[in-house]
Amino acid sequence: DFAGMYGHEKSDDPTCVKSRTGFVITFGGCPVTWQSKLQTETALSTMEAEVVALAHSCRVLMPIIDMTKELLGAFNLKL
């Protein structure tokens, strides 16, 4: 869902003041999942937007790590 025009921002447009979060999670050099979307929170600084993005990517990453550990244990493999 693309909101607004690239490079054009208005301070009174609520979709323009939100940061875009994007990440790619790879395993063995291959992409496992990726996402790009507008943040749900309005950040007051670049640092805050980065923290929100990191927290979101960790929420996606943690179940993948747990599943990988479970599969490795089920097949008696070591990473």
MIZA-151794 format. One record per atom (N, C-alpha, C): residue number from 1; x negated, y negated, z; residue in one letter; atom name. Coordinates in steps of 0.05 Angstrom, whole numbers, plus 5000, padded with zeros to 4 digits. Atoms other than C-alpha are relative to their C-alpha. Layout:
# residues N
r seq NUM | x X | y Y | z Z | type a | atom CA $
...
//
This chain:
# residues 79
r seq 1 | x 4983 | y 5024 | z 5000 | type d | atom N $
r seq 1 | x 5000 | y 5000 | z 5000 | type d | atom CA $
r seq 1 | x 4982 | y 4975 | z 5000 | type d | atom C $
r seq 2 | x 5016 | y 5024 | z 5002 | type f | atom N $
r seq 2 | x 4964 | y 4939 | z 4975 | type f | atom CA $
r seq 2 | x 5016 | y 4976 | z 5008 | type f | atom C $
r seq 3 | x 4987 | y 5024 | z 4990 | type a | atom N $
r seq 3 | x 4982 | y 4875 | z 5010 | type a | atom CA $
r seq 3 | x 4984 | y 4975 | z 4992 | type a | atom C $
r seq 4 | x 5013 | y 5025 | z 5007 | type g | atom N $
r seq 4 | x 4965 | y 4808 | z 4980 | type g | atom CA $
r seq 4 | x 4981 | y 5003 | z 4976 | type g | atom C $
r seq 5 | x 5020 | y 5000 | z 5022 | type m | atom N $
r seq 5 | x 4914 | y 4789 | z 4927 | type m | atom CA $
r seq 5 | x 4972 | y 5000 | z 5012 | type m | atom C $
r seq 6 | x 5027 | y 4998 | z 4991 | type y | atom N $
r seq 6 | x 4841 | y 4804 | z 4935 | type y | atom CA $
r seq 6 | x 4987 | y 4972 | z 4999 | type y | atom C $
r seq 7 | x 5015 | y 5026 | z 5000 | type g | atom N $
r seq 7 | x 4800 | y 4742 | z 4955 | type g | atom CA $
r seq 7 | x 5018 | y 4976 | z 5004 | type g | atom C $
r seq 8 | x 4982 | y 5022 | z 4996 | type h | atom N $
r seq 8 | x 4862 | y 4700 | z 4968 | type h | atom CA $
r seq 8 | x 5014 | y 5003 | z 5027 | type h | atom C $
r seq 9 | x 4989 | y 4998 | z 4973 | type e | atom N $
r seq 9 | x 4882 | y 4687 | z 5040 | type e | atom CA $
r seq 9 | x 5014 | y 4975 | z 5008 | type e | atom C $
r seq 10 | x 4985 | y 5022 | z 4989 | type k | atom N $
r seq 10 | x 4934 | y 4643 | z 5072 | type k | atom CA $
r seq 10 | x 5003 | y 5006 | z 5030 | type k | atom C $
r seq 11 | x 5000 | y 4996 | z 4971 | type s | atom N $
r seq 11 | x 4932 | y 4633 | z 5147 | type s | atom CA $
r seq 11 | x 5029 | y 5005 | z 5010 | type s | atom C $
r seq 12 | x 4972 | y 4996 | z 4991 | type d | atom N $
r seq 12 | x 5009 | y 4633 | z 5151 | type d | atom CA $
r seq 12 | x 5012 | y 5027 | z 4990 | type d | atom C $
r seq 13 | x 4991 | y 4974 | z 5010 | type d | atom N $
r seq 13 | x 5015 | y 4701 | z 5115 | type d | atom CA $
r seq 13 | x 4990 | y 5022 | z 5018 | type d | atom C $
r seq 14 | x 5008 | y 4980 | z 4980 | type p | atom N $
r seq 14 | x 5015 | y 4757 | z 5167 | type p | atom CA $
r seq 14 | x 4983 | y 5023 | z 4988 | type p | atom C $
r seq 15 | x 5016 | y 4978 | z 5011 | type t | atom N $
r seq 15 | x 4985 | y 4808 | z 5119 | type t | atom CA $
r seq 15 | x 4972 | y 4991 | z 4993 | type t | atom C $
r seq 16 | x 5027 | y 5010 | z 5007 | type c | atom N $
r seq 16 | x 4926 | y 4763 | z 5101 | type c | atom CA $
r seq 16 | x 4981 | y 4998 | z 5024 | type c | atom C $
r seq 17 | x 5017 | y 5004 | z 4977 | type v | atom N $
r seq 17 | x 4901 | y 4755 | z 5172 | type v | atom CA $
r seq 17 | x 4991 | y 5026 | z 5013 | type v | atom C $
r seq 18 | x 5009 | y 4974 | z 4989 | type k | atom N $
r seq 18 | x 4893 | y 4830 | z 5185 | type k | atom CA $
r seq 18 | x 4976 | y 5010 | z 4984 | type k | atom C $
r seq 19 | x 5024 | y 4988 | z 5012 | type s | atom N $
r seq 19 | x 4828 | y 4866 | z 5171 | type s | atom CA $
r seq 19 | x 5007 | y 5026 | z 4987 | type s | atom C $
r seq 20 | x 4997 | y 4974 | z 5013 | type r | atom N $
r seq 20 | x 4822 | y 4926 | z 5125 | type r | atom CA $
r seq 20 | x 4980 | y 5019 | z 5012 | type r | atom C $
r seq 21 | x 5017 | y 4979 | z 4988 | type t | atom N $
r seq 21 | x 4795 | y 4989 | z 5157 | type t | atom CA $
r seq 21 | x 4996 | y 5021 | z 4979 | type t | atom C $
r seq 22 | x 5005 | y 4978 | z 5019 | type g | atom N $
r seq 22 | x 4762 | y 5041 | z 5114 | type g | atom CA $
r seq 22 | x 4977 | y 5017 | z 5010 | type g | atom C $
r seq 23 | x 5021 | y 4982 | z 4992 | type f | atom N $
r seq 23 | x 4720 | y 5102 | z 5129 | type f | atom CA $
r seq 23 | x 5001 | y 5026 | z 4983 | type f | atom C $
r seq 24 | x 5002 | y 4974 | z 5013 | type v | atom N $
r seq 24 | x 4696 | y 5168 | z 5098 | type v | atom CA $
r seq 24 | x 4986 | y 5018 | z 5020 | type v | atom C $
r seq 25 | x 5013 | y 4981 | z 4983 | type i | atom N $
r seq 25 | x 4680 | y 5228 | z 5142 | type i | atom CA $
r seq 25 | x 4991 | y 5023 | z 4982 | type i | atom C $
r seq 26 | x 5012 | y 4980 | z 5017 | type t | atom N $
r seq 26 | x 4633 | y 5277 | z 5109 | type t | atom CA $
r seq 26 | x 4989 | y 5023 | z 5018 | type t | atom C $
r seq 27 | x 5011 | y 4976 | z 4988 | type f | atom N $
r seq 27 | x 4609 | y 5347 | z 5127 | type f | atom CA $
r seq 27 | x 4982 | y 5014 | z 4980 | type f | atom C $
r seq 28 | x 5019 | y 4988 | z 5019 | type g | atom N $
r seq 28 | x 4547 | y 5374 | z 5093 | type g | atom CA $
r seq 28 | x 4998 | y 4984 | z 4974 | type g | atom C $
r seq 29 | x 5001 | y 5017 | z 5023 | type g | atom N $
r seq 29 | x 4548 | y 5315 | z 5046 | type g | atom CA $
r seq 29 | x 5025 | y 4999 | z 4983 | type g | atom C $
r seq 30 | x 4975 | y 4999 | z 5014 | type c | atom N $
r seq 30 | x 4619 | y 5330 | z 5023 | type c | atom CA $
r seq 30 | x 5022 | y 4985 | z 5016 | type c | atom C $
r seq 31 | x 4979 | y 5014 | z 4986 | type p | atom N $
r seq 31 | x 4677 | y 5284 | z 5040 | type p | atom CA $
r seq 31 | x 5022 | y 5019 | z 5010 | type p | atom C $
r seq 32 | x 4979 | y 4983 | z 4988 | type v | atom N $
r seq 32 | x 4727 | y 5317 | z 5088 | type v | atom CA $
r seq 32 | x 5026 | y 4984 | z 5001 | type v | atom C $
r seq 33 | x 4977 | y 5018 | z 5000 | type t | atom N $
r seq 33 | x 4774 | y 5258 | z 5097 | type t | atom CA $
r seq 33 | x 4991 | y 4972 | z 4996 | type t | atom C $
r seq 34 | x 5006 | y 5028 | z 5003 | type w | atom N $
r seq 34 | x 4777 | y 5185 | z 5080 | type w | atom CA $
r seq 34 | x 5026 | y 4985 | z 5004 | type w | atom C $
r seq 35 | x 4977 | y 5017 | z 4996 | type q | atom N $
r seq 35 | x 4824 | y 5127 | z 5094 | type q | atom CA $
r seq 35 | x 4993 | y 4971 | z 4996 | type q | atom C $
r seq 36 | x 5003 | y 5029 | z 5003 | type s | atom N $
r seq 36 | x 4832 | y 5054 | z 5076 | type s | atom CA $
r seq 36 | x 5028 | y 4988 | z 5003 | type s | atom C $
r seq 37 | x 4974 | y 5012 | z 4995 | type k | atom N $
r seq 37 | x 4888 | y 5012 | z 5105 | type k | atom CA $
r seq 37 | x 4997 | y 4974 | z 5016 | type k | atom C $
r seq 38 | x 5001 | y 5024 | z 4983 | type l | atom N $
r seq 38 | x 4905 | y 4946 | z 5139 | type l | atom CA $
r seq 38 | x 5002 | y 5008 | z 5029 | type l | atom C $
r seq 39 | x 4998 | y 4994 | z 4972 | type q | atom N $
r seq 39 | x 4894 | y 4946 | z 5213 | type q | atom CA $
r seq 39 | x 5027 | y 4992 | z 5011 | type q | atom C $
r seq 40 | x 4974 | y 5007 | z 4989 | type t | atom N $
r seq 40 | x 4957 | y 4945 | z 5255 | type t | atom CA $
r seq 40 | x 4998 | y 4977 | z 5019 | type t | atom C $
r seq 41 | x 5004 | y 5022 | z 4982 | type e | atom N $
r seq 41 | x 4927 | y 4895 | z 5304 | type e | atom CA $
r seq 41 | x 4988 | y 4977 | z 4985 | type e | atom C $
r seq 42 | x 5013 | y 5024 | z 5012 | type t | atom N $
r seq 42 | x 4907 | y 4824 | z 5286 | type t | atom CA $
r seq 42 | x 4975 | y 4994 | z 5017 | type t | atom C $
r seq 43 | x 5025 | y 5005 | z 4985 | type a | atom N $
r seq 43 | x 4834 | y 4816 | z 5307 | type a | atom CA $
r seq 43 | x 4993 | y 4970 | z 5001 | type a | atom C $
r seq 44 | x 5007 | y 5028 | z 4997 | type l | atom N $
r seq 44 | x 4809 | y 4749 | z 5333 | type l | atom CA $
r seq 44 | x 4971 | y 4995 | z 4991 | type l | atom C $
r seq 45 | x 5028 | y 5004 | z 5008 | type s | atom N $
r seq 45 | x 4737 | y 4762 | z 5311 | type s | atom CA $
r seq 45 | x 4992 | y 5025 | z 4983 | type s | atom C $
r seq 46 | x 5010 | y 4978 | z 5016 | type t | atom N $
r seq 46 | x 4697 | y 4806 | z 5264 | type t | atom CA $
r seq 46 | x 4992 | y 5023 | z 5018 | type t | atom C $
r seq 47 | x 5008 | y 4979 | z 4981 | type m | atom N $
r seq 47 | x 4669 | y 4844 | z 5324 | type m | atom CA $
r seq 47 | x 5024 | y 5015 | z 5010 | type m | atom C $
r seq 48 | x 4976 | y 4986 | z 4991 | type e | atom N $
r seq 48 | x 4739 | y 4860 | z 5349 | type e | atom CA $
r seq 48 | x 5011 | y 5018 | z 4978 | type e | atom C $
r seq 49 | x 4991 | y 4984 | z 5023 | type a | atom N $
r seq 49 | x 4759 | y 4884 | z 5279 | type a | atom CA $
r seq 49 | x 4983 | y 5025 | z 4997 | type a | atom C $
r seq 50 | x 5018 | y 4977 | z 5002 | type e | atom N $
r seq 50 | x 4697 | y 4930 | z 5279 | type e | atom CA $
r seq 50 | x 5006 | y 5020 | z 5022 | type e | atom C $
r seq 51 | x 4994 | y 4982 | z 4978 | type v | atom N $
r seq 51 | x 4715 | y 4959 | z 5347 | type v | atom CA $
r seq 51 | x 5026 | y 5015 | z 4995 | type v | atom C $
r seq 52 | x 4974 | y 4988 | z 5007 | type v | atom N $
r seq 52 | x 4787 | y 4972 | z 5324 | type v | atom CA $
r seq 52 | x 4995 | y 5022 | z 4979 | type v | atom C $
r seq 53 | x 5006 | y 4981 | z 5022 | type a | atom N $
r seq 53 | x 4760 | y 5006 | z 5261 | type a | atom CA $
r seq 53 | x 4985 | y 5025 | z 5011 | type a | atom C $
r seq 54 | x 5015 | y 4978 | z 4989 | type l | atom N $
r seq 54 | x 4711 | y 5049 | z 5301 | type l | atom CA $
r seq 54 | x 5018 | y 5018 | z 5017 | type l | atom C $
r seq 55 | x 4982 | y 4985 | z 4984 | type a | atom N $
r seq 55 | x 4765 | y 5070 | z 5350 | type a | atom CA $
r seq 55 | x 5019 | y 5017 | z 4983 | type a | atom C $
r seq 56 | x 4982 | y 4985 | z 5018 | type h | atom N $
r seq 56 | x 4811 | y 5091 | z 5293 | type h | atom CA $
r seq 56 | x 4985 | y 5023 | z 4987 | type h | atom C $
r seq 57 | x 5015 | y 4978 | z 5013 | type s | atom N $
r seq 57 | x 4757 | y 5131 | z 5257 | type s | atom CA $
r seq 57 | x 4993 | y 5022 | z 5020 | type s | atom C $
r seq 58 | x 5005 | y 4980 | z 4980 | type c | atom N $
r seq 58 | x 4740 | y 5166 | z 5323 | type c | atom CA $
r seq 58 | x 5025 | y 5017 | z 5006 | type c | atom C $
r seq 59 | x 4975 | y 4985 | z 4996 | type r | atom N $
r seq 59 | x 4813 | y 5185 | z 5333 | type r | atom CA $
r seq 59 | x 5004 | y 5021 | z 4978 | type r | atom C $
r seq 60 | x 4997 | y 4981 | z 5022 | type v | atom N $
r seq 60 | x 4811 | y 5219 | z 5265 | type v | atom CA $
r seq 60 | x 4977 | y 5021 | z 5002 | type v | atom C $
r seq 61 | x 5024 | y 4982 | z 4999 | type l | atom N $
r seq 61 | x 4741 | y 5250 | z 5276 | type l | atom CA $
r seq 61 | x 5002 | y 5021 | z 5021 | type l | atom C $
r seq 62 | x 5000 | y 4981 | z 4977 | type m | atom N $
r seq 62 | x 4752 | y 5283 | z 5344 | type m | atom CA $
r seq 62 | x 5015 | y 5026 | z 4995 | type m | atom C $
r seq 63 | x 4988 | y 4974 | z 5006 | type p | atom N $
r seq 63 | x 4803 | y 5335 | z 5321 | type p | atom CA $
r seq 63 | x 4985 | y 5017 | z 4979 | type p | atom C $
r seq 64 | x 5016 | y 4985 | z 5020 | type i | atom N $
r seq 64 | x 4758 | y 5353 | z 5262 | type i | atom CA $
r seq 64 | x 4976 | y 5013 | z 5014 | type i | atom C $
r seq 65 | x 5023 | y 4988 | z 4985 | type i | atom N $
r seq 65 | x 4699 | y 5364 | z 5309 | type i | atom CA $
r seq 65 | x 5010 | y 5024 | z 5016 | type i | atom C $
r seq 66 | x 4989 | y 4978 | z 4984 | type d | atom N $
r seq 66 | x 4743 | y 5407 | z 5355 | type d | atom CA $
r seq 66 | x 5006 | y 5025 | z 4983 | type d | atom C $
r seq 67 | x 4993 | y 4978 | z 5018 | type m | atom N $
r seq 67 | x 4768 | y 5449 | z 5296 | type m | atom CA $
r seq 67 | x 4975 | y 5013 | z 4990 | type m | atom C $
r seq 68 | x 5025 | y 4989 | z 5010 | type t | atom N $
r seq 68 | x 4697 | y 5458 | z 5270 | type t | atom CA $
r seq 68 | x 4987 | y 5018 | z 5021 | type t | atom C $
r seq 69 | x 5011 | y 4984 | z 4978 | type k | atom N $
r seq 69 | x 4673 | y 5482 | z 5338 | type k | atom CA $
r seq 69 | x 5015 | y 5026 | z 5004 | type k | atom C $
r seq 70 | x 4983 | y 4976 | z 4996 | type e | atom N $
r seq 70 | x 4731 | y 5530 | z 5344 | type e | atom CA $
r seq 70 | x 4995 | y 5020 | z 4977 | type e | atom C $
r seq 71 | x 5006 | y 4982 | z 5023 | type l | atom N $
r seq 71 | x 4718 | y 5559 | z 5274 | type l | atom CA $
r seq 71 | x 4973 | y 5012 | z 5002 | type l | atom C $
r seq 72 | x 5027 | y 4989 | z 4997 | type l | atom N $
r seq 72 | x 4644 | y 5566 | z 5287 | type l | atom CA $
r seq 72 | x 4999 | y 5022 | z 5022 | type l | atom C $
r seq 73 | x 5000 | y 4980 | z 4978 | type g | atom N $
r seq 73 | x 4658 | y 5603 | z 5353 | type g | atom CA $
r seq 73 | x 5015 | y 5025 | z 4991 | type g | atom C $
r seq 74 | x 4984 | y 4977 | z 5008 | type a | atom N $
r seq 74 | x 4710 | y 5648 | z 5320 | type a | atom CA $
r seq 74 | x 4984 | y 5019 | z 4982 | type a | atom C $
r seq 75 | x 5016 | y 4984 | z 5018 | type f | atom N $
r seq 75 | x 4659 | y 5671 | z 5268 | type f | atom CA $
r seq 75 | x 4972 | y 5004 | z 5010 | type f | atom C $
r seq 76 | x 5027 | y 4997 | z 4987 | type n | atom N $
r seq 76 | x 4599 | y 5671 | z 5316 | type n | atom CA $
r seq 76 | x 4978 | y 4987 | z 4983 | type n | atom C $
r seq 77 | x 5020 | y 5015 | z 5016 | type l | atom N $
r seq 77 | x 4563 | y 5619 | z 5274 | type l | atom CA $
r seq 77 | x 4989 | y 4977 | z 5017 | type l | atom C $
r seq 78 | x 5013 | y 5023 | z 4986 | type k | atom N $
r seq 78 | x 4515 | y 5565 | z 5298 | type k | atom CA $
r seq 78 | x 4996 | y 4978 | z 4980 | type k | atom C $
r seq 79 | x 5003 | y 5024 | z 5018 | type l | atom N $
r seq 79 | x 4510 | y 5495 | z 5269 | type l | atom CA $
r seq 79 | x 4972 | y 4990 | z 5002 | type l | atom C $
//
